[in-house]
Amino acid sequence: MPRPRWGRSSAGCSPRARRGAGSSSSTCRSAPPPSCCVAGRSPKPTRRSAAGSTSLAWRVSAPPRPARPTDSSARTRTVGPPSVSGGCWWGAALLLAGFVAIEARTRHAMFDLALLRNRSFVAVLLAGLLLTFAAFTTFTYTSIWLQSVLGMSPLAAGLTGLPLSVTAFGISAVLGRVLHGRRPDLVIGAGLLFVGLGSLLTAALLRGPAGWPSLLPGLALVGVGVGLATPILGSFSMSLVPADRGGMAAGAVNTARQFGFAFGIAALGSVFTTRAQSILAGRDIPDPGRVAHAIAGGQTPGLLRAAPAAGRQLLDSAAHAAGVAGVQATFAVAGAVGVIAGLLVTVLMRPGRPRPAASADRPPVAEGAGR
């Protein structure tokens, strides 16, 4: 009997799997239940839908690692348990509270909390955070979709973002002098609106068998918004604070932008996975939650290699549909965030109306004065 390539032998399988394997050479994978035992050829699907189309009755799992063939937990767990996630949130909240307490008491604060009393400065921080969220975090899952689902190379996938880069550079270079001296609230607000509209346009174009060309018009429009809003964020934030707090203000804006990117990846990852899971469930794919997490993590090629040959085409079609739907959902959420952020920032940054002085406080002007 030839030696199994990986996993356990047929003796470790269930009685049903051993009867299916018979006396032929078999390869048994120690995946989570139910185990999949391959005997000479890939197992055929065992369930049919009412419409007569074949539906799969196997559990999809990522391919094993040769170095540790029995480590099934590394292949199946895509997210941590709720206790770990909750601990991270509580830990972050405690660290933030500790930072605020220290900064409020120290004489040489890293960040002067009194700056947050300025409504316009808070609006600039929100603009930096939400601009990065709406404009750039979608690239994470777009790149995964292009490479792992559509099979593009990393270089080709990266070139799809070229319209955004070129447009942003051109807008900032050409309109920089024209917009100098304009009201910052209108410029930043318009930039965020362009980012939101570009993302919504991309979401509208990503339908059915969409590919990378569907990304280009919307990304170009997002680049217009980035070119408008990004150059003015740093300079305007420094103008809102005392001169000795200028570096602190610019650093706070950069920190807000990084936080927006980190938070956006986590939030849009949940959006992608939820939307992909609904598409997979509608196509009768077993364990759609695990498959959706695998697609969001770029493991689509591994899923297809681990799937039986009879169901590989069905899984490939479902993965394409789930990938398009997941990316479309991320752009839709990012577009909504961009539009709302543009309106919110415009309102918060709006300069207050000057109060007219009372007539009694004005001294009478003598006739002929000023002549």
Long-range contacts (C-beta under 8 A, 24 or more apart in sequence): 1-25, 4-28, 6-64, 6-66, 6-69, 7-64, 7-69, 7-70, 8-70, 10-37, 13-37, 29-61, 29-64, 30-69, 30-70, 30-72, 31-59, 31-61, 31-72, 31-75, 31-76, 32-59, 32-61, 32-72, 32-76, 33-59, 34-59, 36-61, 36-308, 38-308, 41-309, 42-308, 42-309, 42-310, 43-308, 43-310, 44-308, 44-310, 45-308, 45-310, 45-311, 49-284, 54-310, 54-311, 54-314, 55-284, 55-314, 56-284, 56-285, 56-286, 56-307, 56-308, 56-311, 56-314, 56-315, 57-286, 58-286, 58-307, 58-308, 58-311, 59-286, 59-287, 60-285, 60-286, 60-287, 60-290, 60-291, 60-294, 60-303, 60-306, 60-307, 60-315, 61-290, 61-306, 62-294, 62-299, 62-302, 62-303, 62-306, 63-302, 63-305, 63-306, 76-290, 78-290, 78-293, 78-294, 78-297, 79-293, 110-248, 111-248, 111-251, 111-252, 112-245, 112-248, 115-241, 115-245, 115-248, 115-249, 115-252, 118-240, 118-241, 119-348, 119-349, 120-185, 120-240, 120-348, 120-349, 121-237, 121-240, 121-241, 121-249, 122-348, 123-185, 123-344, 123-345, 123-348, 123-349, 124-188, 124-233, 124-236, 124-237, 124-240, 124-253, 124-349, 125-237, 125-252, 125-253, 125-256, 126-256, 126-341, 126-344, 126-345, 126-348, 127-188, 127-192, 127-229, 127-233, 127-341, 127-345, 128-233, 128-253, 128-254, 128-256, 128-257, 128-260, 129-256, 129-257, 129-259, 129-260, 129-263, 130-192, 130-260, 130-337, 130-338, 130-341, 130-345, 131-191, 131-192, 131-195, 131-225, 131-226, 131-229, 131-230, 131-233, 131-257, 131-260, 131-338, 131-341, 132-257, 132-258, 132-260, 132-261, 132-264, 133-260, 133-261, 133-263, 133-264, 133-267, 133-334, 133-337, 134-192, 134-195, 134-196, 134-199, 134-264, 134-334, 134-335, 134-337, 134-338, 134-341, 135-164, 135-195, 135-199, 135-222, 135-225, 135-226, 135-334, 135-338, 136-261, 136-264, 137-260, 137-261, 137-264, 137-265, 137-267, 137-268, 137-330, 137-334, 138-199, 138-202, 138-268, 138-327, 138-330, 138-331, 138-334, 140-265, 140-268, 140-269, 141-268, 141-269, 141-272, 141-296, 141-326, 141-327, 141-330, 142-215, 142-327, 142-330, 144-295, 144-296, 144-297, 144-298, 145-323, 145-324, 145-326, 145-327, 146-212, 147-298, 148-295, 148-298, 148-299, 148-300, 148-301, 149-295, 149-300, 149-319, 149-320, 149-323, 150-211, 150-212, 150-320, 150-323, 152-212, 156-212, 157-212, 160-212, 160-215, 160-216, 160-219, 161-219, 163-216, 163-217, 163-219, 163-220, 163-223, 164-219, 164-220, 164-222, 164-223, 164-226, 165-223, 166-223, 167-219, 167-220, 167-221, 167-222, 167-223, 167-224, 167-226, 167-227, 168-223, 168-224, 168-226, 168-227, 168-230, 169-227, 170-227, 171-223, 171-224, 171-226, 171-227, 171-228, 172-227, 172-228, 172-230, 172-231, 175-227, 175-228, 176-231, 179-228, 179-232, 183-351, 184-232, 184-236, 184-349, 185-345, 185-346, 185-348, 185-349, 185-350, 185-351, 186-346, 187-228, 187-229, 187-232, 188-228, 188-229, 188-232, 188-233, 188-236, 188-345, 188-346, 188-349, 189-342, 189-343, 189-345, 189-346, 189-349, 190-225, 190-228, 190-229, 190-342, 191-224, 191-225, 191-226, 191-227, 191-228, 191-229, 191-230, 191-342, 192-225, 192-229, 192-338, 192-339, 192-341, 192-342, 192-345, 193-225, 193-338, 193-339, 193-342, 193-343, 194-221, 194-222, 194-224, 194-225, 194-228, 195-222, 195-225, 195-226, 195-229, 195-338, 195-342, 196-225, 196-334, 196-335, 196-336, 196-337, 196-338, 196-339, 196-340, 196-341, 196-342, 197-221, 197-225, 197-335, 197-338, 197-339, 198-222, 198-223, 198-224, 198-225, 198-335, 198-338, 199-331, 199-332, 199-334, 199-335, 199-338, 200-331, 200-332, 200-335, 200-336, 200-339, 201-335, 202-331, 202-335, 203-328, 203-329, 203-331, 203-332, 203-335, 206-324, 206-327, 206-328, 206-331, 207-324, 207-328, 208-324, 209-320, 209-324, 210-324, 218-331, 225-338, 264-334, 267-333, 268-330, 268-333, 268-334, 269-296, 271-326, 271-329, 271-330, 271-333, 272-296, 272-326, 272-327, 272-329, 272-330, 273-326, 274-329, 275-322, 275-325, 275-326, 275-328, 275-329, 276-322, 276-323, 276-325, 276-326, 277-322, 278-325, 279-318, 279-321, 279-322, 279-325, 279-326, 280-318, 280-322, 283-314, 283-317, 283-318, 283-321, 285-314, 285-315, 285-318, 291-315, 291-318, 291-319, 291-322, 292-322, 292-326, 295-319, 295-322, 295-323, 295-326, 296-326
